[in-house]
Amino acid sequence: MSFDVDVDILDNGEIQLIEYIVERMDLSSIINCYSTQGRKPAVWPHSMLKILFLCYSNGIVSCRKIEEFCRYDLRAKYFFV
């Protein structure tokens, strides 16, 4: 069974709205806090903010539930691509 993320996920208006909002935000003050030395961050600020918006809009506010959402929900995995 094949799964095409571009077709199945992008049909979701909620995902498109969150993508649109976060990509147009000025996150330079947050990005400037990241160190340029050492390893790269596991998650970039844009991706993390998108995940938080998606979780909060679906009533997921617990850190453990957000972690579970990121592991098992394909909508979350879309933001990490």
Phi, psi and omega in degrees: 000126179262152181228118181259105183300320182299325181276309187286321183277318185290349175285349181277115182296329180296317179297315181297319180296314179297317178301315181297314183294310186292322181293339180261359178278148175271102181256020184298325180293327178285316182296326179294340178284341180286136179286142177272353180258155178085200184281161177288151178294149180293325180225131178283153183304322179299314182294317181295319179295321177297317179298315180296318177299316181296315180296311181298323180290342177257011176080016179262110183238344180285138179301320180292321178292323177295319177299315178298318178301316181294329181282322192245346183263127182294333178297323178291319181296332178301321182288341180271353182283000000 
